[in-house]
Amino acid sequence: MNNCYQELVTTLKENQDAVMMSTYPLMKNEKIVKELIDLNRKEDSSSVFREKLKRVIERKRPDFYIKEDGTQVLLEPFFPESRMIVLGGGTISESLVKYASEIGFKVIVFDDRISFANKERFPAAHEVLCESYEKLTETLHLTEHDFIVIVTRGHQYDMACLKQVIGIKPRYLGMIGSKRRVRGIKEQMIQEGYSEELLEKMCSPIGFNIGGITPSEIAISIIAQIIALRRLGTTNMVLAASALKNVDYSDMDDMVLQKIASGNEKRMAIVTVTKTKGSTPRGAGAKMLVWPDGKTLGSIGGGCSEGEVILASRNLLDEGSFMTLQVDMTGDVAADEGMVCGGIMDVLIETYPN
């Protein structure tokens, strides 16, 4: 059987965006059809579909809708795993790498000193590279999806890194330094012909101004700024305080995706959060796997809401096909469970393989 999820994982490893389309038939005894959409193809489908495809890519969250004939369709966007590139292996980086890995980043540390660029110093890092900063882009392939943090030991090394990454237009670019030092670097680079517009978009001085002094506190301020970008769409501390809209990538767990793609699992239920409203523990795109014996992988938030979905998933495995479920955390049950969320989640449950 063709495993569409294997193809998806391969696409993501090649650092390409992807959209999976799942079509759920009117008759429950018919097969659920899954396919990856070729994003490079000149679409020959309807303008309505093209608009929906554009929307899920821009919003970076799934869209579950019903066609005119009653068929239900789920469009899910997927993006390469978020990487944080930490340039510099000093004391701030030690805390930064630890915190970044804990919030789901694949962290790569780059330093030109072997005593600082080693796995013993950065056990949480996915990879630690030791090479001259001048050879950064020769050694490491950087993309617009990356979050790049420049925290080297001196402004000459900061500038060497900045000159190589500024034109890549990474999703996040921050550089440590005082306002005076940063201003001097910008002025020199502008004189050398680098884009003033791109330099002004860089977060520098880096991090939110929370009064941090110690390396750990500074690392936390940087992480806070990056979380604000991922979740609220801004690196501005004032705007983040009043931001309401979540613009994060699909809230997908990589380990869940890898498990589905392995093709070694027996029949299971795939649970997908397709839409959220208000305050919910997980965002749209979050997935959880449920097996007949009640074993699970991943989470849609825990508590009574997850228990309800697990029970429904196990029942569905006996019957087959798919179902939708709305989990309301605004009522008395949520309050009795001590849940801090008060929103609504729309959930799709499907058996796999079907």
SERO-4910 file (N, C-alpha, C, O; in steps of 0.05 Angstrom, whole numbers):
BEGIN
 pado doro    nc1    nc2    nc3   cac1   cac2   cac3    cc1    cc2    cc3    oc1    oc2    oc3
  Met    A     17    -24      0      0      0      0     18     25      0     37     27     16
  Asn    A     11     44    -17     26     69    -19     21     85      7     -1     92     14
  Asn    A     43     92     21     41    107     45     46    137     39     69    145     34
  Cys    A     25    152     38     28    180     31     44    195     52     57    215     45
  Tyr    A     44    185     76     59    199     97     89    195     94    104    212    101
  Gln    A     97    172     82    126    169     76    135    189     56    156    201     59
  Glu    A    119    193     36    125    214     15    126    241     28    143    258     21
  Leu    A    108    247     47    107    272     60    133    277     76    145    298     75
  Val    A    141    257     92    166    259    108    190    264     90    207    281     97
  Thr    A    191    250     67    213    254     49    214    283     38    235    295     36
  Thr    A    190    293     31    188    321     21    198    341     42    212    359     35
  Leu    A    190    337     67    198    355     88    228    354     93    241    374     98
  Lys    A    240    330     91    268    327     95    284    341     73    307    348     77
  Glu    A    272    344     50    284    358     28    280    388     30    285    404     12
  Asn    A    270    396     54    266    425     61    245    438     43    249    462     35
  Gln    A    224    424     36    203    435     20    177    435     35    171    417     51
  Asp    A    160    455     30    134    457     41    116    435     28    122    426      6
  Ala    A     95    427     41     77    407     30     49    411     40     44    422     62
  Val    A     29    403     24      1    403     32    -10    376     25     -9    366      3
  Met    A    -22    363     45    -36    337     41    -66    342     40    -77    356     56
  Met    A    -78    330     20   -107    331     17   -119    304     23   -112    284     11
  Ser    A   -137    303     43   -152    279     50   -181    283     43   -193    302     51
  Thr    A   -192    264     28   -220    265     20   -236    243     33   -229    220     32
  Tyr    A   -257    251     47   -273    233     63   -300    228     49   -315    247     46
  Pro    A   -305    204     41   -328    198     24   -355    200     39   -356    200     64
  Leu    A   -376    202     24   -403    203     35   -410    176     47   -423    174     69
  Met    A   -403    154     34   -408    128     44   -385    118     62   -362    117     53
  Lys    A   -392    111     87   -371    104    106   -356     79     99   -334     74    109
  Asn    A   -367     62     80   -353     38     73   -333     43     50   -319     24     42
  Glu    A   -331     67     40   -312     74     19   -286     83     31   -285     91     54
  Lys    A   -265     82     15   -238     89     24   -234    120     27   -245    136     12
  Ile    A   -219    127     48   -209    154     50   -185    157     32   -167    140     32
  Val    A   -185    178     15   -164    181     -4   -145    204      5   -154    226     11
  Lys    A   -119    198      5   -100    218     13    -80    222    -10    -72    203    -23
  Glu    A    -72    247    -14    -52    253    -34    -37    279    -27    -48    297    -15
  Leu    A    -12    280    -36      3    305    -33     -2    322    -57     -1    313    -80
  Ile    A     -7    348    -52    -12    366    -74     15    376    -85     33    384    -69
  Asp    A     18    376   -111     43    386   -123     41    417   -124     27    428   -140
  Leu    A     56    429   -106     54    458   -103     68    473   -126     65    497   -129
  Asn    A     84    458   -142     98    471   -164     83    469   -190     90    481   -210
  Arg    A     61    453   -189     45    449   -214     26    473   -218     15    484   -200
  Lys    A     23    480   -243      4    501   -251    -24    488   -248    -32    471   -263
  Glu    A    -38    497   -227    -63    484   -220    -84    485   -243    -88    506   -255
  Asp    A    -96    462   -248   -117    461   -268   -144    455   -255   -163    448   -268
  Ser    A   -145    459   -228   -169    454   -214   -185    480   -211   -177    501   -222
  Ser    A   -207    479   -196   -225    502   -194   -212    525   -179   -193    521   -163
  Ser    A   -222    549   -184   -211    572   -171   -217    571   -141   -202    582   -125
  Val    A   -239    558   -133   -246    555   -105   -225    539    -91   -216    546    -69
  Phe    A   -217    517   -103   -196    500    -91   -169    515    -90   -156    513    -69
  Arg    A   -162    529   -111   -137    543   -111   -137    564    -89   -116    569    -76
  Glu    A   -159    577    -84   -161    597    -63   -158    584    -35   -145    595    -18
  Lys    A   -171    561    -32   -168    546     -6   -140    537     -2   -130    539     21
  Leu    A   -127    528    -23    -99    519    -21    -81    542    -13    -63    539      4
  Lys    A    -85    564    -26    -69    588    -19    -73    597     10    -55    605     23
  Arg    A    -98    594     19   -105    603     46    -91    586     67    -81    596     87
  Val    A    -91    559     64    -79    542     84    -48    546     85    -36    544    106
  Ile    A    -36    552     62     -8    557     62     -1    583     76     18    585     91
  Glu    A    -17    604     70    -12    630     82    -18    630    112     -2    641    128
  Arg    A    -40    617    120    -47    616    149    -31    595    164    -29    596    188
  Lys    A    -20    576    149     -3    554    160    -19    537    180     -8    526    199
  Arg    A    -45    534    174    -62    517    190    -81    502    172    -87    511    150
  Pro    A    -92    479    181   -109    463    164   -136    475    159   -145    493    174
  Asp    A   -149    466    138   -176    475    132   -193    450    126   -187    435    108
  Phe    A   -215    447    141   -233    424    137   -259    435    127   -272    451    140
  Tyr    A   -267    427    103   -291    438     91   -308    417     76   -298    395     72
  Ile    A   -332    424     69   -350    406     56   -355    416     28   -363    439     24
  Lys    A   -352    399      8   -357    406    -20   -387    406    -26   -403    396     -9
  Glu    A   -394    415    -49   -423    417    -56   -436    390    -57   -460    388    -51
  Asp    A   -421    369    -63   -433    342    -65   -434    328    -37   -443    305    -35
  Gly    A   -425    342    -17   -426    331     10   -400    318     19   -397    311     42
  Thr    A   -382    314      0   -356    302      7   -340    322     25   -340    346     21
  Gln    A   -327    310     46   -312    327     64   -282    325     57   -272    304     51
  Val    A   -268    348     59   -240    350     50   -224    364     72   -233    384     84
  Leu    A   -201    352     78   -182    365     97   -156    372     82   -143    354     71
  Leu    A   -150    397     82   -124    407     71   -106    413     94   -112    430    111
  Glu    A    -83    399     95    -64    403    117    -37    413    106    -25    399     90
  Pro    A    -28    436    116     -1    445    108     20    434    126     16    432    150
  Phe    A     42    427    115     65    418    131     90    433    122     93    440     99
  Phe    A    107    438    141    131    454    136    156    440    147    154    425    166
  Pro    A    179    444    135    204    432    146    207    438    176    199    460    185
  Glu    A    219    419    190    222    423    219    237    449    225    257    455    212
  Ser    A    227    463    245    239    489    252    267    484    263    272    469    281
  Arg    A    286    499    251    314    497    260    322    524    273    315    545    262
  Met    A    336    522    295    349    546    306    379    543    302    391    524    311
  Ile    A    390    563    288    419    563    283    431    582    303    427    607    302
  Val    A    447    572    322    460    588    342    489    593    334    504    574    334
  Leu    A    496    617    327    523    624    318    538    635    342    535    658    349
  Gly    A    555    618    354    570    625    378    564    605    400    541    599    405
  Gly    A    585    596    413    582    575    433    587    584    461    596    568    478
  Gly    A    582    609    467    587    620    494    567    612    515    551    594    510
  Thr    A    567    626    537    550    619    560    521    624    554    504    609    564
  Ile    A    514    645    540    486    650    533    476    627    516    453    618    519
  Ser    A    492    617    498    484    595    480    478    570    495    460    555    487
  Glu    A    492    565    517    487    540    532    458    539    542    444    519    539
  Ser    A    448    561    553    420    562    562    401    563    538    380    551    538
  Leu    A    409    579    518    391    582    494    386    556    480    363    550    473
  Val    A    406    540    477    403    514    464    385    496    480    368    482    468
  Lys    A    388    496    506    371    479    523    342    487    521    325    470    517
  Tyr    A    336    513    523    308    523    522    296    518    494    273    510    492
  Ala    A    312    523    473    302    520    446    295    492    440    274    487    427
  Ser    A    311    473    449    305    445    444    279    436    459    264    420    449
  Glu    A    275    448    482    251    441    498    225    451    486    204    440    491
  Ile    A    227    472    469    202    482    456    200    472    427    184    482    411
  Gly    A    216    452    420    212    438    395    231    445    372    226    436    350
  Phe    A    251    460    377    270    467    355    291    445    352    300    432    371
  Lys    A    299    441    327    323    426    321    345    446    321    347    464    303
  Val    A    363    444    340    383    465    344    410    457    333    420    435    338
  Ile    A    422    476    318    449    472    308    467    494    319    461    517    316
  Val    A    489    486    331    508    506    342    532    507    324    543    487    315
  Phe    A    542    532    320    565    536    302    584    555    316    577    577    324
  Asp    A    609    546    319    630    562    331    657    554    319    660    531    309
  Asp    A    676    572    320    702    566    308    722    555    328    746    552    321
  Arg    A    714    550    352    732    539    373    723    512    382    701    508    390
  Ile    A    741    492    379    734    465    386    727    462    415    711    445    423
  Ser    A    739    479    432    733    477    461    704    487    467    694    481    489
  Phe    A    692    501    448    665    511    452    645    496    434    621    493    441
  Ala    A    655    486    412    637    472    393    640    442    396    654    429    382
  Asn    A    626    431    416    627    402    421    601    393    435    587    409    448
  Lys    A    594    368    431    569    357    442    568    356    472    547    356    484
  Glu    A    592    354    485    593    354    514    582    380    525    569    380    546
  Arg    A    588    402    512    579    428    520    550    433    513    535    447    528
  Phe    A    541    420    491    513    424    482    500    397    477    495    390    454
  Pro    A    493    383    498    481    356    495    453    357    482    445    337    470
  Ala    A    440    380    484    412    381    473    412    389    444    391    389    431
  Ala    A    436    397    433    437    405    405    434    381    386    444    360    392
  His    A    421    386    364    419    365    343    446    361    330    454    339    323
  Glu    A    461    383    327    487    382    313    504    405    323    494    427    328
  Val    A    530    400    326    549    421    334    571    421    313    584    401    308
  Leu    A    576    444    301    595    447    280    618    465    288    613    486    300
  Cys    A    642    458    282    666    474    287    679    481    261    690    464    247
  Glu    A    678    507    254    689    517    229    691    547    230    679    559    247
  Ser    A    707    558    213    710    587    212    684    600    206    669    590    189
  Tyr    A    678    623    219    653    637    213    652    646    184    630    649    173
  Glu    A    675    651    172    676    659    144    665    638    125    657    643    103
  Lys    A    665    613    135    656    591    119    628    581    127    621    558    122
  Leu    A    613    598    141    587    590    151    569    578    130    559    556    132
  Thr    A    564    593    108    544    584     88    556    563     70    541    549     56
  Glu    A    583    560     70    595    537     56    590    511     71    587    490     60
  Thr    A    590    514     98    588    490    115    559    482    120    553    458    123
  Leu    A    541    502    122    514    497    130    494    510    111    496    533    105
  His    A    476    493    100    455    504     82    433    517     98    418    504    113
  Leu    A    431    543     95    411    559    110    387    566     92    391    570     67
  Thr    A    363    568    103    339    574     87    322    596    101    328    604    124
  Glu    A    302    605     87    284    625     98    267    614    121    253    629    135
  His    A    267    588    125    252    576    147    267    577    174    255    573    195
  Asp    A    293    583    173    310    581    197    306    605    215    300    627    207
  Phe    A    312    599    241    313    620    262    342    622    269    354    604    280
  Ile    A    354    645    263    383    649    266    389    669    288    379    691    289
  Val    A    406    660    307    413    676    330    444    680    329    459    661    330
  Ile    A    453    705    328    481    711    327    490    721    354    483    742    363
  Val    A    506    704    367    516    710    394    545    702    396    553    687    414
  Thr    A    562    712    378    590    705    378    605    721    399    593    737    414
  Arg    A    631    718    401    647    730    422    657    758    415    670    771    431
  Gly    A    652    768    390    662    794    382    648    805    358    638    790    341
  His    A    648    832    355    632    844    333    643    837    306    627    836    287
  Gln    A    669    831    304    680    823    277    668    797    268    664    792    244
  Tyr    A    664    778    287    652    753    281    622    755    276    611    742    259
  Asp    A    609    773    292    581    779    287    576    788    259    558    779    245
  Met    A    594    807    250    591    819    223    596    798    202    583    798    181
  Ala    A    616    781    206    622    760    187    598    742    182    592    734    160
  Cys    A    584    735    204    560    719    203    537    734    189    524    723    172
  Leu    A    533    758    198    510    774    189    512    779    158    491    778    145
  Lys    A    536    784    148    539    789    120    530    764    103    521    767     81
  Gln    A    534    740    115    527    716    100    498    709    102    487    696     84
  Val    A    484    717    123    457    708    127    435    729    121    412    722    117
  Ile    A    443    754    120    423    775    116    407    772     91    383    777     91
  Gly    A    420    763     69    405    760     44    388    736     42    371    734     24
  Ile    A    391    717     61    374    693     61    346    699     70    327    685     64
  Lys    A    343    721     85    317    729     97    305    707    114    282    699    109
  Pro    A    319    699    134    309    677    152    284    686    166    278    710    169
  Arg    A    269    667    176    244    673    190    249    690    215    233    708    222
  Tyr    A    271    685    228    280    702    251    310    707    249    325    688    244
  Leu    A    318    732    252    346    738    253    351    758    276    340    780    276
  Gly    A    366    750    295    373    767    318    402    767    323    416    747    319
  Met    A    413    790    332    441    792    338    445    807    365    433    828    370
  Ile    A    462    796    381    467    808    407    485    832    405    500    835    385
  Gly    A    483    851    424    500    874    423    486    899    434    461    900    433
  Ser    A    501    918    443    489    943    452    479    959    429    487    953    406
  Lys    A    462    979    434    451    995    413    474   1009    397    472   1011    372
  Arg    A    494   1018    412    516   1032    399    532   1013    380    539   1020    358
  Arg    A    538    990    390    553    970    375    537    961    350    548    959    328
  Val    A    511    956    354    495    947    332    492    969    311    494    964    287
  Arg    A    489    994    320    487   1017    301    512   1019    284    511   1024    260
  Gly    A    536   1015    297    561   1016    282    563    995    261    572   1000    239
  Ile    A    554    970    267    555    948    248    536    954    225    543    950    202
  Lys    A    512    964    231    493    970    210    504    991    191    502    989    167
  Glu    A    514   1012    202    525   1035    186    547   1025    167    548   1033    144
  Gln    A    565   1009    178    587    999    161    576    981    139    586    983    116
  Met    A    557    964    145    547    946    124    531    961    103    531    954     80
  Ile    A    516    982    111    501    998     92    521   1012     73    516   1014     49
  Gln    A    543   1022     84    564   1034     67    576   1014     47    584   1022     26
  Glu    A    576    989     55    587    968     38    566    958     18    572    941      1
  Gly    A    541    969     19    521    962     -1    500    942      8    484    934     -8
  Tyr    A    500    934     33    480    916     43    453    931     47    453    955     52
  Ser    A    431    916     45    405    928     46    398    940     74    398    926     94
  Glu    A    393    966     74    385    978     99    358    968    109    354    965    133
  Glu    A    340    962     90    314    951     97    316    925    112    303    920    132
  Leu    A    333    906    101    336    880    114    350    883    141    343    869    160
  Leu    A    369    901    143    383    905    168    365    916    190    367    909    214
  Glu    A    346    933    182    327    944    202    307    923    211    296    926    233
  Lys    A    302    902    196    284    881    204    297    862    224    283    847    238
  Met    A    323    863    226    337    845    245    331    853    274    328    877    280
  Cys    A    327    833    291    322    839    319    349    844    334    363    825    341
  Ser    A    355    869    338    380    875    350    379    904    361    373    922    346
  Pro    A    384    907    387    392    887    407    371    865    409    347    869    406
  Ile    A    381    841    414    364    817    412    347    813    437    355    821    459
  Gly    A    324    800    433    308    791    456    289    813    465    292    836    458
  Phe    A    270    805    482    251    824    494    265    838    518    282    826    532
  Asn    A    259    863    522    270    878    544    256    871    570    237    885    577
  Ile    A    266    850    583    254    842    609    274    846    632    270    836    654
  Gly    A    295    861    626    315    867    647    334    845    652    347    845    673
  Gly    A    337    826    633    355    804    638    384    812    640    394    830    625
  Ile    A    399    799    658    427    805    663    444    780    659    464    781    646
  Thr    A    436    759    672    452    734    671    448    721    644    429    727    629
  Pro    A    467    703    636    464    689    610    438    674    607    426    675    586
  Ser    A    428    662    629    403    647    627    380    667    623    361    661    607
  Glu    A    380    690    637    359    709    633    359    721    605    337    725    594
  Ile    A    382    726    594    384    736    567    373    715    547    359    722    528
  Ala    A    380    690    552    371    668    535    340    667    536    327    663    515
  Ile    A    329    670    560    299    670    562    287    693    547    266    690    535
  Ser    A    299    717    547    289    740    533    289    734    503    271    743    488
  Ile    A    309    720    493    310    713    465    289    693    457    275    696    437
  Ile    A    286    673    474    266    652    470    238    665    470    221    658    454
  Ala    A    233    684    488    207    697    490    201    712    464    178    711    454
  Gln    A    221    725    453    217    739    428    211    720    405    194    726    388
  Ile    A    224    698    404    220    678    383    192    665    386    179    660    366
  Ile    A    184    659    410    157    648    415    136    668    405    116    660    393
  Ala    A    140    694    411    121    714    402    119    715    372     97    718    361
  Leu    A    141    711    358    140    710    329    125    686    319    108    688    301
  Arg    A    130    663    331    117    638    322     87    639    329     71    630    312
  Arg    A     80    648    352     52    646    362     36    671    356     11    669    352
  Leu    A     48    694    355     33    719    352     40    735    327     27    754    320
  Gly    A     62    727    313     69    740    288     84    766    291     85    781    272
  Thr    A     96    771    314    110    796    318    134    792    336    134    775    354
  Thr    A    156    808    332    179    808    350    179    833    367    198    838    381
  Asn    A    158    848    365    156    873    380    142    868    406    119    858    406
  Met    A    155    874    428    144    867    455    118    882    460    100    870    473
  Val    A    115    907    452     91    922    456     67    910    441     46    907    451
  Leu    A     72    904    415     51    892    399     44    864    409     20    856    408
  Ala    A     63    849    418     58    822    428     39    823    452     23    804    455
  Ala    A     40    844    468     24    845    492     -6    848    485    -23    840    501
  Ser    A    -12    858    462    -40    862    454    -49    844    431    -72    846    422
  Ala    A    -31    827    421    -37    810    399    -57    788    407    -55    777    429
  Leu    A    -76    783    389    -96    763    395    -95    739    377   -101    716    385
  Lys    A    -86    743    353    -88    722    332    -63    704    333    -41    713    333
  Asn    A    -69    678    334    -47    659    332    -40    654    303    -57    645    288
  Val    A    -16    659    295     -8    655    267     14    634    264     29    634    245
  Asp    A     16    617    284     37    597    284     33    576    262     11    573    251
  Tyr    A     55    563    255     54    540    238     34    520    249     27    521    273
  Ser    A     25    502    232      8    480    242     21    467    266     45    462    266
  Asp    A      5    462    287     16    453    313     21    422    312     11    407    328
  Met    A     38    415    293     43    386    288     66    375    303     87    388    306
  Asp    A     63    351    314     85    337    328    100    320    308     88    302    295
  Asp    A    126    325    305    142    310    286    142    280    292    142    263    274
  Met    A    143    273    318    145    245    325    120    229    317    121    206    310
  Val    A     97    243    317     72    230    308     73    225    278     66    203    269
  Leu    A     82    245    264     84    242    235    104    219    227     98    204    209
  Gln    A    126    217    241    145    196    236    133    169    242    139    150    227
  Lys    A    118    167    263    105    141    270     86    132    248     85    109    240
  Ile    A     69    151    238     50    144    217     65    135    192     58    116    178
  Ala    A     87    149    186    102    144    161    117    118    162    125    107    141
  Ser    A    123    108    186    139     84    189    126     60    175    141     42    165
  Gly    A    100     59    174     86     37    160     87     11    175     79     -9    164
  Asn    A     97     11    200    101    -13    215     78    -18    235     78    -38    249
  Glu    A     60      1    237     40      0    258     15    -14    248      7    -13    225
  Lys    A      2    -27    267    -24    -39    261    -46    -17    261    -39      6    265
  Arg    A    -70    -25    257    -92     -6    255    -93     12    280    -91      4    303
  Met    A    -97     38    274    -97     58    295   -116     81    286   -125     81    264
  Ala    A   -121     99    305   -137    122    299   -119    147    298   -103    151    317
  Ile    A   -122    163    278   -108    188    276   -127    211    284   -148    214    272
  Val    A   -120    226    304   -136    248    314   -123    274    306    -99    278    310
  Thr    A   -138    291    293   -127    317    283   -145    340    293   -169    339    288
  Val    A   -133    360    305   -148    384    312   -150    401    287   -129    410    277
  Thr    A   -174    404    277   -177    419    251   -183    448    255   -178    464    236
  Lys    A   -193    456    278   -200    484    283   -202    489    313   -211    472    328
  Thr    A   -195    513    321   -198    521    349   -210    548    351   -208    565    333
  Lys    A   -223    553    374   -235    579    380   -230    584    409   -236    567    426
  Gly    A   -220    608    415   -215    615    443   -189    602    452   -172    595    436
  Ser    A   -186    599    478   -162    588    491   -163    558    492   -180    546    506
  Thr    A   -146    544    477   -145    515    476   -116    506    482    -97    520    476
  Pro    A   -113    481    493    -86    472    500    -68    467    476    -44    469    478
  Arg    A    -79    460    453    -64    455    429    -77    470    406   -101    476    407
  Gly    A    -61    477    386    -72    491    363    -81    473    340    -78    449    342
  Ala    A    -92    485    320   -101    470    296    -76    456    284    -55    468    281
  Gly    A    -80    431    275    -58    416    264    -46    396    283    -32    377    274
  Ala    A    -51    399    309    -41    380    329    -53    352    323    -76    349    316
  Lys    A    -36    331    327    -45    304    321    -39    286    345    -20    291    361
  Met    A    -55    266    347    -51    245    368    -58    218    355    -77    216    340
  Leu    A    -44    197    362    -50    170    353    -61    154    376    -52    157    399
  Val    A    -82    138    370    -95    122    390    -97     93    379   -106     89    357
  Trp    A    -87     74    395    -89     46    388   -112     32    403   -122     43    422
  Pro    A   -121      9    393   -144     -4    405   -141    -10    435   -161    -10    449
  Asp    A   -117    -14    445   -113    -20    473   -112      6    490   -108      4    515
  Gly    A   -116     29    478   -116     54    493    -89     68    493    -87     90    504
  Lys    A    -68     56    482    -42     68    481    -43     92    463    -57     92    442
  Thr    A    -29    114    469    -30    138    453     -2    149    448     17    142    462
  Leu    A      0    165    427     25    180    422     17    208    413     -1    211    397
  Gly    A     30    228    425     22    255    420      0    264    438     -8    248    456
  Ser    A     -9    288    435    -30    298    453    -45    321    440    -34    336    423
  Ile    A    -71    323    447    -86    346    439    -93    364    463   -110    382    461
  Gly    A    -79    358    485    -83    376    508    -86    363    535    -84    377    556
  Gly    A    -92    337    536    -95    324    562   -122    329    575   -139    342    563
  Gly    A   -125    320    599   -149    325    615   -174    310    604   -172    291    589
  Cys    A   -197    321    612   -222    308    604   -227    309    574   -240    291    563
  Ser    A   -218    331    561   -222    333    533   -208    311    517   -219    299    499
  Glu    A   -183    305    525   -169    284    511   -181    257    518   -181    239    500
  Gly    A   -190    253    542   -202    227    550   -227    221    533   -231    199    525
  Glu    A   -243    242    529   -267    239    512   -260    230    484   -273    213    472
  Val    A   -238    243    473   -230    237    445   -218    209    443   -222    195    424
  Ile    A   -203    201    464   -191    174    464   -213    153    464   -211    133    449
  Leu    A   -233    157    480   -256    138    481   -270    136    454   -276    114    444
  Ala    A   -275    159    442   -288    160    415   -270    146    394   -281    133    376
  Ser    A   -244    149    396   -226    138    377   -226    107    379   -226     93    359
  Arg    A   -226     97    404   -226     68    407   -252     56    397   -252     34    386
  Asn    A   -274     70    401   -300     60    391   -300     60    360   -311     42    348
  Leu    A   -288     81    349   -287     83    320   -270     61    307   -277     51    286
  Leu    A   -250     52    321   -233     30    311   -249      4    308   -242    -12    291
  Asp    A   -270      1    323   -287    -22    320   -305    -20    296   -313    -40    284
  Glu    A   -313      5    290   -332     10    269   -319     17    242   -330     11    221
  Gly    A   -295     30    243   -282     38    219   -289     66    209   -307     79    220
  Ser    A   -274     75    188   -279    101    175   -271    125    191   -248    126    202
  Phe    A   -289    146    194   -281    171    206   -304    184    220   -327    176    216
  Met    A   -299    204    237   -320    219    250   -308    246    258   -284    250    260
  Thr    A   -326    265    263   -318    291    273   -329    295    301   -350    284    307
  Leu    A   -315    311    317   -323    314    345   -316    343    353   -294    353    346
  Gln    A   -334    356    367   -327    382    378   -324    380    408   -341    370    423
  Val    A   -301    389    418   -294    388    446   -297    416    458   -283    434    450
  Asp    A   -317    419    476   -323    445    487   -311    446    516   -318    431    533
  Met    A   -292    464    519   -279    467    545   -288    492    560   -274    502    578
  Thr    A   -312    503    552   -322    527    565   -341    522    587   -348    540    602
  Gly    A   -350    497    589   -372    491    608   -364    482    635   -340    485    643
  Asp    A   -383    471    650   -378    463    678   -358    440    680   -343    439    700
  Val    A   -358    421    661   -340    399    663   -311    408    663   -295    399    679
  Ala    A   -304    427    645   -277    437    643   -270    450    669   -247    448    679
  Ala    A   -288    465    681   -283    479    706   -278    459    728   -261    463    745
  Asp    A   -294    438    729   -292    418    750   -265    403    748   -254    395    768
  Glu    A   -255    401    723   -229    387    719   -206    405    725   -183    396    725
  Gly    A   -211    430    731   -189    449    736   -174    457    712   -151    466    714
  Met    A   -186    455    688   -172    462    663   -171    493    661   -190    507    666
  Val    A   -147    502    652   -144    531    650   -154    542    623   -156    566    619
  Cys    A   -160    524    604   -169    533    578   -199    536    578   -213    523    594
  Gly    A   -209    552    560   -238    556    558   -248    559    530   -266    574    524
  Gly    A   -235    544    511   -242    547    483   -256    522    473   -265    505    488
  Ile    A   -258    521    446   -271    499    432   -252    488    411   -239    503    396
  Met    A   -250    461    410   -234    448    389   -251    431    372   -268    415    381
  Asp    A   -248    434    345   -260    415    326   -240    393    320   -217    399    313
  Val    A   -248    368    323   -230    346    320   -240    327    299   -264    320    298
  Leu    A   -221    317    283   -227    296    263   -213    271    272   -189    271    278
  Ile    A   -228    249    273   -217    223    280   -220    204    256   -242    201    245
  Glu    A   -199    191    248   -201    172    226   -184    147    231   -164    148    245
  Thr    A   -193    125    221   -178    100    224   -156     99    203   -160    109    181
  Tyr    A   -133     87    210   -111     85    192    -95     60    197    -89     54    221
  Pro    A    -89     44    177    -98     47    149   -128     41    148   -139     27    165
  Asn    A   -141     53    128   -170     50    127   -178     31    105   -202     26    101
***
